[in-house]
């Protein structure tokens, strides 16, 4: 509970005071310390500020300031301590009880992209967040809670950012989180193999006056390079302790947590607040602005006045807007402008450039005293590999070869375990069929759940293999090279080179791919990338492709699968060019992207990433796909025609009786007669299902929409399957399995790989129809989850637009494709 939430007339006990150094010190000096009893006396006429009584004094705080003080109610505190006495008498008991018991540490992880924050986060918390060797993996704050040495750690993994100047969404998010949530300790994760660039963010944290610990991650790479670094001396120079870590192996994590506790408890001898000297002109400007901010407590209650003054001098738009949010502050802004003009006339360049140069000068000076570079080029391995994979002649063919290998392995290697799972599903279906009496429940289990879910779960091996390759590409650092290779092509489309990373991620799942567009600084680039991302064939479409490609193009499966993905890329290219001309003005954004050194991912990390995606797929099996299968089965089973059921029950009884008589007469072979009886009964059952389905609810829905699908060569069952696929693309196959289960099977058809494939062929599916169906699945509306992600990222109107234009485009393209193929074949 926060002090700002305390009702008038109520008392509470302070358990924690948050905030940055100077502000927190001021609150402590006013008597707001742990164990003290505070009472809310009254609110101002406009409910802000609030008057509190503490230690015999009446003190007013704004709600914004009171929100940095955590409390428990007096009643709750009395129960904890185990006494009932007056507030004054109980204060000593409260203070003694909470002494050393404030063991909840709020920690925020910040650092450059690809510095290893999420790897450390995973080892600390036991989480399994995805880790990739390229920027932009963490697109939102990830939270975890765990206990260590008697302390409860609440850790937040913030997006990777090179600075906190609020140019990009990540920078804005990180800065706002630190200022608004006031974490007790900030862990600045630094790539030890690239200290000069990574420590720039550390200088900004110094300006913000936050308690921090620097994790020197990937310290093994620094040691292997032959360089030496006196990190203890460096930590004392900048006022932040440094701890070497190797996140991929979990080394140094325990020492890091120990250091966080020391900093939090105020026992660290390294921690001290320092000021980076920016030179006389800038320091004079900071002093002048701070004097104007002295009476503006609402502006500096959650932000260091020095940091705010520096940001105002640099012309930070977010800070400037914040400073003028509730009223114009002409005197403050005039002081800012006067000092900006003075500094820029002195140096002949912007304040921001001067500050940046000074920060790097500070870092360079500190490193000269503590760091010794190895004479060996530590990036030589990376340069050798890049000389080949990013070569102007070989780079693009290597990339295409890698994609083709991915799809070849997905289809070829995945076919073996796929057959094993398919055999298991068939055995389960047969077991239920033979051991349950006829009725709706049996039909639901066999045709609905096992038939629907089982038809999709067989593709799990293919999904895992696809994600294995994508994980490898991300973890090694090749993903960033793919963006580098494709930048010129993307630029010609009006897109940023970074847009290629969300597009590649779309091959796995469109939802995280859409979220990862946050790495794009320009909003137009973000929207355009999101609009074309659904054309990247996500893994949920893969079951449809494998089913139909395996049935009609088995000899050329890998090539056809590769072609399908290329069609999606081609569609994205065409629509990007169109949207760039029609919807967006040309806005050039420079291609600035880190190319991280190549790293061989650990088998554990890659397998964990691969399995986490497979786990999501399995959860869908037991959730949305099972539910959809049951709904589709129910729509196909009902309404029950009692007369039809009675008629077929009569025919089945007659067949059974006739064969029983013949078997009893002994005139024929009993086993052969029994087999003939079962075949006849099965045939009657399928006839009944077909006729029942003809009058079912789903048949009525499908036939109403049949005019839409007929020009594409689809009958109503295929159309209904596509309709249900809007919820989730995996449901397309499960719906087909449920709807086509009533068709007769030609047992002599050896070409059929499964009962579903046989029924599709017997129901009019040809190679041409299969191609058209695949292309429609490739192009039409993304699933609900992707649409919701689009709505959250760029607005609901764009989500509806994507749903509409992709479906219309799919219909038009498939209509033209159908006519062309009919003429050619």
TATAJO-V790444 format. One record per residue. OMEGA is omega in whole degrees, -180 to 180 (NA if undefined). D_FIRST is the distance of its C-alpha to the first C-alpha in Angstrom with 2 decimals. Layout:
BEGIN
omega->OMEGA d_first->D_FIRST
omega->OMEGA d_first->D_FIRST
END
This chain:
BEGIN
omega->-179 d_first->0.00
omega->-179 d_first->3.82
omega->180 d_first->6.79
omega->-179 d_first->8.56
omega->-178 d_first->6.96
omega->-177 d_first->8.15
omega->-179 d_first->11.48
omega->179 d_first->14.79
omega->-179 d_first->16.13
omega->178 d_first->13.06
omega->-180 d_first->12.38
omega->179 d_first->9.76
omega->180 d_first->10.45
omega->179 d_first->9.86
omega->-177 d_first->9.68
omega->174 d_first->10.37
omega->-178 d_first->12.02
omega->176 d_first->12.90
omega->-179 d_first->15.79
omega->-170 d_first->19.57
omega->-174 d_first->21.92
omega->-180 d_first->23.14
omega->180 d_first->20.00
omega->179 d_first->18.00
omega->180 d_first->21.03
omega->178 d_first->21.11
omega->179 d_first->17.58
omega->-180 d_first->18.62
omega->179 d_first->21.86
omega->177 d_first->20.30
omega->-180 d_first->18.77
omega->179 d_first->15.19
omega->-176 d_first->15.52
omega->177 d_first->13.99
omega->-180 d_first->14.60
omega->178 d_first->15.13
omega->180 d_first->14.22
omega->-179 d_first->13.28
omega->175 d_first->14.06
omega->-175 d_first->13.83
omega->-180 d_first->17.61
omega->175 d_first->18.45
omega->171 d_first->18.29
omega->-178 d_first->21.30
omega->-180 d_first->23.69
omega->178 d_first->22.34
omega->177 d_first->18.62
omega->6 d_first->18.42
omega->-180 d_first->18.28
omega->177 d_first->16.31
omega->180 d_first->17.84
omega->174 d_first->16.01
omega->-179 d_first->17.84
omega->178 d_first->17.65
omega->177 d_first->20.57
omega->180 d_first->22.88
omega->173 d_first->22.49
omega->-176 d_first->21.36
omega->178 d_first->19.75
omega->176 d_first->18.87
omega->171 d_first->16.51
omega->179 d_first->16.42
omega->-179 d_first->13.32
omega->179 d_first->14.21
omega->-179 d_first->14.12
omega->-180 d_first->11.00
omega->178 d_first->9.12
omega->-178 d_first->10.38
omega->179 d_first->8.64
omega->-176 d_first->5.74
omega->165 d_first->5.50
omega->-179 d_first->6.28
omega->-179 d_first->8.38
omega->180 d_first->12.00
omega->180 d_first->13.42
omega->179 d_first->11.53
omega->179 d_first->12.42
omega->178 d_first->15.91
omega->-180 d_first->16.40
omega->-178 d_first->15.61
omega->178 d_first->17.99
omega->177 d_first->20.41
omega->173 d_first->21.41
omega->-179 d_first->21.32
omega->178 d_first->22.29
omega->-178 d_first->21.66
omega->-177 d_first->18.77
omega->180 d_first->21.36
omega->-175 d_first->23.10
omega->-175 d_first->20.05
omega->-179 d_first->18.80
omega->178 d_first->21.44
omega->179 d_first->20.54
omega->-177 d_first->16.83
omega->180 d_first->17.98
omega->-179 d_first->20.60
omega->-176 d_first->18.40
omega->178 d_first->15.98
omega->-180 d_first->19.06
omega->-178 d_first->19.58
omega->179 d_first->16.75
omega->-169 d_first->14.36
omega->175 d_first->15.96
omega->-176 d_first->13.75
omega->178 d_first->15.74
omega->-174 d_first->15.10
omega->176 d_first->18.73
omega->177 d_first->20.49
omega->176 d_first->24.18
omega->179 d_first->26.41
omega->178 d_first->30.17
omega->173 d_first->33.37
omega->176 d_first->34.30
omega->178 d_first->36.10
omega->177 d_first->34.88
omega->179 d_first->33.52
omega->-175 d_first->29.73
omega->176 d_first->29.48
omega->177 d_first->31.95
omega->179 d_first->29.85
omega->180 d_first->26.71
omega->-179 d_first->28.73
omega->179 d_first->29.95
omega->-169 d_first->26.63
omega->-175 d_first->24.77
omega->179 d_first->27.78
omega->-180 d_first->27.24
omega->178 d_first->30.32
omega->-178 d_first->29.68
omega->178 d_first->32.96
omega->180 d_first->34.48
omega->-180 d_first->37.35
omega->174 d_first->39.65
omega->-176 d_first->39.18
omega->173 d_first->36.65
omega->179 d_first->34.16
omega->178 d_first->33.28
omega->-177 d_first->29.51
omega->178 d_first->28.97
omega->180 d_first->25.23
omega->176 d_first->22.23
omega->-173 d_first->22.42
omega->176 d_first->19.54
omega->178 d_first->19.91
omega->178 d_first->18.33
omega->-179 d_first->20.67
omega->179 d_first->21.23
omega->178 d_first->23.70
omega->177 d_first->24.92
omega->180 d_first->21.99
omega->174 d_first->19.38
omega->-180 d_first->17.21
omega->171 d_first->17.97
omega->-171 d_first->16.12
omega->178 d_first->19.13
omega->177 d_first->19.82
omega->-177 d_first->23.51
omega->-180 d_first->24.10
omega->178 d_first->27.43
omega->-179 d_first->30.40
omega->180 d_first->31.43
omega->178 d_first->34.19
omega->176 d_first->32.39
omega->180 d_first->29.43
omega->176 d_first->31.69
omega->173 d_first->30.35
omega->-178 d_first->33.77
omega->179 d_first->32.73
omega->180 d_first->29.79
omega->-179 d_first->28.80
omega->180 d_first->28.92
omega->-178 d_first->26.86
omega->-177 d_first->24.21
omega->-178 d_first->24.01
omega->180 d_first->23.88
omega->180 d_first->21.24
omega->-178 d_first->19.01
omega->-177 d_first->19.55
omega->-175 d_first->19.06
omega->-177 d_first->16.06
omega->175 d_first->14.03
omega->178 d_first->15.42
omega->-179 d_first->16.16
omega->179 d_first->16.75
omega->175 d_first->20.28
omega->175 d_first->22.48
omega->177 d_first->25.35
omega->-179 d_first->28.31
omega->-175 d_first->30.64
omega->174 d_first->34.18
omega->-175 d_first->37.40
omega->180 d_first->39.46
omega->-180 d_first->42.63
omega->-170 d_first->41.86
omega->-172 d_first->40.30
omega->-180 d_first->41.49
omega->-176 d_first->40.04
omega->-176 d_first->36.72
omega->176 d_first->36.06
omega->177 d_first->36.02
omega->179 d_first->32.39
omega->179 d_first->31.74
omega->178 d_first->33.19
omega->176 d_first->30.77
omega->176 d_first->27.80
omega->178 d_first->29.53
omega->-179 d_first->29.67
omega->179 d_first->25.94
omega->177 d_first->25.36
omega->173 d_first->23.01
omega->-176 d_first->23.09
omega->172 d_first->25.28
omega->-180 d_first->27.50
omega->175 d_first->30.49
omega->179 d_first->31.55
omega->-174 d_first->35.32
omega->-177 d_first->35.61
omega->-178 d_first->39.02
omega->179 d_first->40.35
omega->178 d_first->43.22
omega->178 d_first->44.59
omega->-179 d_first->44.74
omega->-180 d_first->46.57
omega->-178 d_first->48.94
omega->-179 d_first->49.87
omega->179 d_first->51.23
omega->176 d_first->48.97
omega->-177 d_first->47.45
omega->177 d_first->44.16
omega->-173 d_first->43.06
omega->178 d_first->39.32
omega->179 d_first->38.49
omega->179 d_first->40.42
omega->-180 d_first->38.88
omega->179 d_first->35.34
omega->-179 d_first->36.22
omega->-176 d_first->37.78
omega->176 d_first->34.74
omega->178 d_first->32.09
omega->178 d_first->30.56
omega->179 d_first->31.55
omega->-179 d_first->33.39
omega->177 d_first->33.57
omega->178 d_first->36.34
omega->170 d_first->35.33
omega->-171 d_first->37.25
omega->-176 d_first->34.69
omega->-180 d_first->37.29
omega->179 d_first->38.12
omega->-179 d_first->34.81
omega->178 d_first->36.43
omega->-178 d_first->34.41
omega->179 d_first->31.01
omega->179 d_first->30.54
omega->178 d_first->31.58
omega->179 d_first->29.19
omega->176 d_first->26.19
omega->-179 d_first->27.55
omega->178 d_first->27.80
omega->179 d_first->24.21
omega->180 d_first->23.16
omega->180 d_first->25.66
omega->-179 d_first->24.37
omega->-179 d_first->20.70
omega->178 d_first->21.79
omega->-177 d_first->24.08
omega->-176 d_first->27.19
omega->179 d_first->28.90
omega->-178 d_first->32.08
omega->-173 d_first->32.39
omega->172 d_first->29.28
omega->-180 d_first->30.15
omega->179 d_first->29.62
omega->174 d_first->32.89
omega->173 d_first->34.25
omega->-178 d_first->36.63
omega->-177 d_first->39.61
omega->-180 d_first->40.53
omega->-172 d_first->43.69
omega->-175 d_first->44.61
omega->-178 d_first->44.49
omega->180 d_first->41.02
omega->176 d_first->39.61
omega->178 d_first->41.13
omega->179 d_first->39.49
omega->180 d_first->36.04
omega->-179 d_first->36.57
omega->-179 d_first->37.75
omega->179 d_first->34.80
omega->178 d_first->32.27
omega->176 d_first->33.96
omega->-179 d_first->33.38
omega->-174 d_first->29.69
omega->-179 d_first->29.28
omega->-178 d_first->28.53
omega->-175 d_first->26.48
omega->-179 d_first->23.06
omega->179 d_first->21.38
omega->-172 d_first->23.35
omega->-179 d_first->22.67
omega->179 d_first->19.03
omega->-180 d_first->18.29
omega->178 d_first->21.92
omega->179 d_first->24.59
omega->180 d_first->27.19
omega->179 d_first->29.97
omega->179 d_first->28.80
omega->180 d_first->28.51
omega->-180 d_first->31.92
omega->179 d_first->33.45
omega->177 d_first->32.17
omega->177 d_first->33.56
omega->180 d_first->36.85
omega->179 d_first->36.97
omega->179 d_first->36.55
omega->-174 d_first->33.40
omega->-178 d_first->33.10
omega->180 d_first->29.33
omega->178 d_first->28.69
omega->178 d_first->31.45
omega->179 d_first->30.02
omega->-178 d_first->26.56
omega->-178 d_first->28.32
omega->-171 d_first->30.06
omega->-175 d_first->27.45
omega->178 d_first->27.01
omega->177 d_first->30.34
omega->179 d_first->33.48
omega->-173 d_first->33.61
omega->-178 d_first->37.34
omega->179 d_first->37.70
omega->-176 d_first->35.15
omega->176 d_first->36.71
omega->177 d_first->40.21
omega->178 d_first->39.39
omega->-176 d_first->38.16
omega->179 d_first->41.33
omega->-178 d_first->43.66
omega->177 d_first->42.41
omega->180 d_first->42.47
omega->-180 d_first->46.10
omega->-179 d_first->47.00
omega->-176 d_first->45.61
omega->177 d_first->47.13
omega->180 d_first->50.49
omega->-174 d_first->50.53
omega->180 d_first->49.73
omega->175 d_first->51.15
omega->-174 d_first->48.18
omega->178 d_first->44.60
omega->-178 d_first->41.86
omega->-180 d_first->40.02
omega->180 d_first->43.14
omega->180 d_first->43.54
omega->180 d_first->39.95
omega->178 d_first->40.33
omega->-179 d_first->43.66
omega->179 d_first->42.22
omega->-180 d_first->39.35
omega->175 d_first->41.90
omega->177 d_first->44.16
omega->180 d_first->41.46
omega->-178 d_first->40.87
omega->179 d_first->44.64
omega->180 d_first->45.25
omega->-179 d_first->42.62
omega->178 d_first->44.04
omega->-179 d_first->47.58
omega->-172 d_first->46.71
omega->-171 d_first->44.86
omega->176 d_first->46.08
omega->-178 d_first->49.54
omega->175 d_first->50.39
omega->177 d_first->52.64
omega->-180 d_first->56.04
omega->179 d_first->55.64
omega->-174 d_first->54.04
omega->-180 d_first->50.92
omega->-175 d_first->50.75
omega->179 d_first->54.40
omega->179 d_first->53.62
omega->-179 d_first->51.40
omega->179 d_first->54.14
omega->-179 d_first->56.79
omega->-179 d_first->54.85
omega->179 d_first->53.99
omega->180 d_first->57.66
omega->-171 d_first->58.35
omega->176 d_first->55.38
omega->179 d_first->54.95
omega->-176 d_first->58.70
omega->178 d_first->59.93
omega->-173 d_first->62.40
omega->-173 d_first->60.80
omega->-177 d_first->57.08
omega->176 d_first->57.08
omega->178 d_first->59.41
omega->179 d_first->57.33
omega->179 d_first->54.20
omega->178 d_first->56.07
omega->179 d_first->57.50
omega->178 d_first->54.06
omega->-180 d_first->52.93
omega->178 d_first->56.14
omega->179 d_first->55.70
omega->-177 d_first->52.18
omega->177 d_first->53.52
omega->180 d_first->56.60
omega->180 d_first->54.58
omega->-178 d_first->52.14
omega->-173 d_first->55.08
omega->-179 d_first->57.57
omega->-178 d_first->55.50
omega->-176 d_first->53.17
omega->-178 d_first->56.13
omega->177 d_first->56.81
omega->177 d_first->53.50
omega->178 d_first->53.31
omega->180 d_first->56.59
omega->180 d_first->55.36
omega->180 d_first->52.25
omega->177 d_first->54.47
omega->179 d_first->56.83
omega->178 d_first->54.02
omega->179 d_first->52.72
omega->179 d_first->56.33
omega->178 d_first->56.83
omega->179 d_first->53.70
omega->180 d_first->54.90
omega->179 d_first->58.36
omega->180 d_first->57.02
omega->-179 d_first->55.06
omega->-175 d_first->58.06
omega->-173 d_first->60.45
omega->177 d_first->58.39
omega->176 d_first->56.95
omega->-177 d_first->58.90
omega->179 d_first->59.15
omega->-178 d_first->56.64
omega->-178 d_first->53.58
omega->178 d_first->51.30
omega->180 d_first->53.72
omega->179 d_first->54.09
omega->-178 d_first->50.31
omega->-175 d_first->49.97
omega->-173 d_first->53.02
omega->-176 d_first->53.06
omega->-172 d_first->49.42
omega->-178 d_first->47.11
omega->-180 d_first->49.48
omega->-178 d_first->51.50
omega->-178 d_first->48.57
omega->-179 d_first->46.09
omega->-179 d_first->48.94
omega->-179 d_first->50.54
omega->-176 d_first->47.49
omega->-180 d_first->46.43
omega->-177 d_first->49.85
omega->180 d_first->48.81
omega->179 d_first->45.99
omega->179 d_first->48.28
omega->179 d_first->49.10
omega->-178 d_first->45.44
omega->-180 d_first->44.74
omega->178 d_first->47.77
omega->-179 d_first->46.79
omega->176 d_first->43.31
omega->-180 d_first->44.94
omega->179 d_first->46.97
omega->179 d_first->44.16
omega->-180 d_first->41.97
omega->-179 d_first->44.90
omega->180 d_first->45.43
omega->-171 d_first->41.80
omega->-178 d_first->41.45
omega->-176 d_first->44.77
omega->-179 d_first->44.24
omega->-180 d_first->46.93
omega->179 d_first->44.55
omega->178 d_first->44.43
omega->177 d_first->48.26
omega->177 d_first->48.55
omega->179 d_first->46.75
omega->-180 d_first->49.11
omega->-173 d_first->52.15
omega->-173 d_first->51.17
omega->-177 d_first->50.14
omega->178 d_first->53.56
omega->180 d_first->53.75
omega->180 d_first->50.21
omega->179 d_first->51.13
omega->177 d_first->54.17
omega->-176 d_first->52.00
omega->-180 d_first->49.86
omega->175 d_first->46.97
omega->179 d_first->45.32
omega->179 d_first->46.26
omega->-180 d_first->42.64
omega->-177 d_first->42.79
omega->-180 d_first->44.87
omega->175 d_first->42.00
omega->180 d_first->40.05
omega->177 d_first->43.44
omega->178 d_first->44.21
omega->179 d_first->40.76
omega->175 d_first->41.63
omega->176 d_first->44.27
omega->179 d_first->41.50
omega->-177 d_first->39.04
omega->-175 d_first->38.68
omega->177 d_first->34.89
omega->178 d_first->33.94
omega->178 d_first->37.02
omega->180 d_first->35.77
omega->-177 d_first->32.36
omega->177 d_first->34.20
omega->176 d_first->35.93
omega->179 d_first->32.97
omega->-180 d_first->35.05
omega->-176 d_first->37.47
omega->-175 d_first->36.92
omega->-177 d_first->39.00
omega->179 d_first->37.64
omega->177 d_first->41.19
omega->179 d_first->41.68
omega->-177 d_first->38.44
omega->-178 d_first->39.53
omega->179 d_first->43.08
omega->179 d_first->42.05
omega->-178 d_first->39.82
omega->-177 d_first->42.67
omega->-177 d_first->45.08
omega->180 d_first->42.80
omega->178 d_first->43.46
omega->174 d_first->47.08
omega->-173 d_first->46.05
omega->179 d_first->46.79
omega->-177 d_first->43.65
omega->180 d_first->44.08
omega->178 d_first->43.58
omega->-174 d_first->46.94
omega->178 d_first->48.66
omega->178 d_first->49.54
omega->-179 d_first->51.50
omega->-176 d_first->53.33
omega->179 d_first->54.23
omega->-174 d_first->55.39
omega->177 d_first->57.76
omega->178 d_first->58.79
omega->-178 d_first->59.61
omega->-171 d_first->61.61
omega->-176 d_first->63.64
omega->-172 d_first->63.57
omega->-177 d_first->63.28
omega->-178 d_first->65.87
omega->-170 d_first->64.02
omega->-176 d_first->60.46
omega->-180 d_first->58.88
omega->180 d_first->60.72
omega->180 d_first->59.76
omega->177 d_first->56.10
omega->180 d_first->56.19
omega->179 d_first->57.84
omega->-180 d_first->55.15
omega->178 d_first->52.46
omega->177 d_first->54.78
omega->178 d_first->55.24
omega->179 d_first->51.48
omega->179 d_first->51.51
omega->178 d_first->54.53
omega->179 d_first->52.84
omega->180 d_first->49.84
omega->-178 d_first->52.32
omega->-178 d_first->54.19
omega->177 d_first->51.15
omega->178 d_first->49.61
omega->-179 d_first->52.86
omega->-180 d_first->52.96
omega->-179 d_first->49.37
omega->179 d_first->49.85
omega->-170 d_first->52.88
omega->-169 d_first->51.56
omega->-172 d_first->47.81
omega->173 d_first->46.94
omega->-178 d_first->48.56
omega->178 d_first->49.56
omega->-178 d_first->46.99
omega->176 d_first->47.92
omega->-177 d_first->45.15
omega->178 d_first->46.38
omega->177 d_first->46.09
omega->-177 d_first->43.99
omega->179 d_first->42.75
omega->171 d_first->42.50
omega->-174 d_first->45.06
omega->176 d_first->43.49
omega->179 d_first->45.85
omega->178 d_first->46.87
omega->176 d_first->45.11
omega->-178 d_first->46.18
omega->175 d_first->43.17
omega->180 d_first->42.78
omega->-179 d_first->43.94
omega->-178 d_first->40.65
omega->-178 d_first->38.64
omega->180 d_first->41.10
omega->-180 d_first->41.37
omega->178 d_first->37.61
omega->180 d_first->37.31
omega->-176 d_first->40.27
omega->179 d_first->39.01
omega->177 d_first->35.51
omega->176 d_first->37.37
omega->179 d_first->39.64
omega->177 d_first->36.71
omega->179 d_first->35.38
omega->180 d_first->38.93
omega->177 d_first->39.10
omega->176 d_first->35.81
omega->179 d_first->37.45
omega->-177 d_first->40.38
omega->-178 d_first->38.37
omega->-171 d_first->36.37
omega->-177 d_first->37.65
omega->177 d_first->41.23
omega->179 d_first->41.71
omega->-180 d_first->40.32
omega->179 d_first->42.58
omega->180 d_first->45.54
omega->179 d_first->45.10
omega->180 d_first->44.88
omega->178 d_first->47.94
omega->-178 d_first->49.81
omega->178 d_first->49.06
omega->178 d_first->50.22
omega->-176 d_first->53.34
omega->-177 d_first->54.01
omega->0 d_first->53.64
omega->-179 d_first->55.30
omega->177 d_first->57.42
omega->-175 d_first->61.12
omega->179 d_first->62.49
omega->178 d_first->66.10
omega->180 d_first->65.68
omega->-180 d_first->64.05
omega->-179 d_first->66.85
omega->-179 d_first->69.51
omega->174 d_first->68.23
omega->178 d_first->67.68
omega->-180 d_first->71.33
omega->179 d_first->72.49
omega->180 d_first->70.52
omega->179 d_first->72.03
omega->179 d_first->75.50
omega->-179 d_first->75.09
omega->-179 d_first->73.84
omega->-179 d_first->76.70
omega->-179 d_first->79.31
omega->178 d_first->78.31
omega->179 d_first->78.07
omega->-178 d_first->81.63
omega->179 d_first->82.85
omega->-179 d_first->81.16
omega->-179 d_first->82.65
omega->178 d_first->86.14
omega->-178 d_first->86.08
omega->-178 d_first->87.74
omega->177 d_first->85.16
omega->-174 d_first->82.84
omega->-178 d_first->79.90
omega->179 d_first->77.34
omega->178 d_first->78.40
omega->180 d_first->78.38
omega->179 d_first->74.89
omega->178 d_first->73.64
omega->180 d_first->75.37
omega->-179 d_first->73.76
omega->179 d_first->70.23
omega->180 d_first->70.90
omega->180 d_first->72.22
omega->179 d_first->69.25
omega->179 d_first->66.84
omega->178 d_first->68.76
omega->179 d_first->68.54
omega->-179 d_first->64.78
omega->175 d_first->64.29
omega->179 d_first->66.51
omega->-180 d_first->64.42
omega->-180 d_first->61.16
omega->-179 d_first->62.73
omega->178 d_first->63.97
omega->-179 d_first->60.73
omega->180 d_first->58.79
omega->-179 d_first->61.22
omega->-176 d_first->60.09
omega->179 d_first->56.37
omega->-177 d_first->53.50
omega->176 d_first->52.87
omega->180 d_first->56.58
omega->178 d_first->56.44
omega->-177 d_first->53.46
omega->-177 d_first->55.18
omega->175 d_first->58.53
omega->-177 d_first->57.11
omega->-176 d_first->55.79
omega->177 d_first->58.84
omega->178 d_first->60.53
omega->-174 d_first->57.70
omega->-175 d_first->58.21
omega->179 d_first->62.00
omega->179 d_first->62.95
omega->179 d_first->61.04
omega->-179 d_first->62.93
omega->170 d_first->60.03
omega->-167 d_first->60.53
omega->-179 d_first->57.83
omega->177 d_first->56.32
omega->179 d_first->55.71
omega->178 d_first->54.28
omega->178 d_first->51.81
omega->178 d_first->50.75
omega->-180 d_first->49.98
omega->-180 d_first->48.10
omega->-179 d_first->45.74
omega->177 d_first->45.27
omega->178 d_first->43.07
omega->177 d_first->40.25
omega->-172 d_first->40.87
omega->178 d_first->44.09
omega->-175 d_first->44.51
omega->180 d_first->45.08
omega->-178 d_first->48.37
omega->-178 d_first->50.11
omega->177 d_first->48.63
omega->178 d_first->49.69
omega->-180 d_first->53.16
omega->-180 d_first->53.39
omega->-175 d_first->52.64
omega->-176 d_first->54.92
omega->-177 d_first->57.85
omega->-178 d_first->57.88
omega->-177 d_first->60.56
omega->176 d_first->63.16
omega->179 d_first->66.21
omega->175 d_first->66.32
omega->-174 d_first->69.52
omega->-178 d_first->69.61
omega->-178 d_first->72.28
omega->-177 d_first->70.14
omega->-178 d_first->69.65
omega->-178 d_first->68.05
omega->179 d_first->64.93
omega->180 d_first->62.13
omega->179 d_first->60.24
omega->-178 d_first->60.70
omega->179 d_first->58.41
omega->179 d_first->60.41
omega->-179 d_first->63.62
omega->178 d_first->62.46
omega->179 d_first->61.33
omega->-179 d_first->64.78
omega->-179 d_first->66.57
omega->171 d_first->64.59
omega->178 d_first->65.70
omega->178 d_first->63.45
omega->176 d_first->65.64
omega->179 d_first->64.95
omega->180 d_first->64.82
omega->179 d_first->62.36
omega->179 d_first->60.26
omega->-179 d_first->60.10
omega->-180 d_first->59.21
omega->180 d_first->56.52
omega->-180 d_first->54.99
omega->178 d_first->55.03
omega->178 d_first->53.36
omega->179 d_first->50.55
omega->-169 d_first->50.28
omega->-169 d_first->50.04
omega->-169 d_first->48.41
omega->173 d_first->44.83
omega->-176 d_first->42.08
omega->-179 d_first->39.88
omega->-178 d_first->36.93
omega->178 d_first->34.43
omega->179 d_first->36.22
omega->178 d_first->36.38
omega->178 d_first->32.63
omega->178 d_first->32.14
omega->179 d_first->34.63
omega->-180 d_first->32.83
omega->-175 d_first->29.51
omega->-174 d_first->31.30
omega->175 d_first->33.82
omega->-176 d_first->33.49
omega->-178 d_first->34.60
omega->178 d_first->38.02
omega->178 d_first->38.88
omega->178 d_first->37.93
omega->179 d_first->40.38
omega->180 d_first->42.91
omega->180 d_first->42.81
omega->-177 d_first->43.19
omega->-173 d_first->46.17
omega->-180 d_first->48.07
omega->-179 d_first->47.95
omega->178 d_first->49.29
omega->179 d_first->52.04
omega->180 d_first->52.95
omega->-178 d_first->53.15
omega->-177 d_first->55.49
omega->-179 d_first->57.76
omega->-178 d_first->58.03
omega->177 d_first->58.74
omega->179 d_first->61.31
omega->180 d_first->63.17
omega->179 d_first->62.87
omega->-180 d_first->64.28
omega->-178 d_first->67.26
omega->-179 d_first->67.97
omega->178 d_first->67.84
omega->179 d_first->70.05
omega->-176 d_first->72.63
omega->-174 d_first->72.52
omega->NA d_first->72.45
END
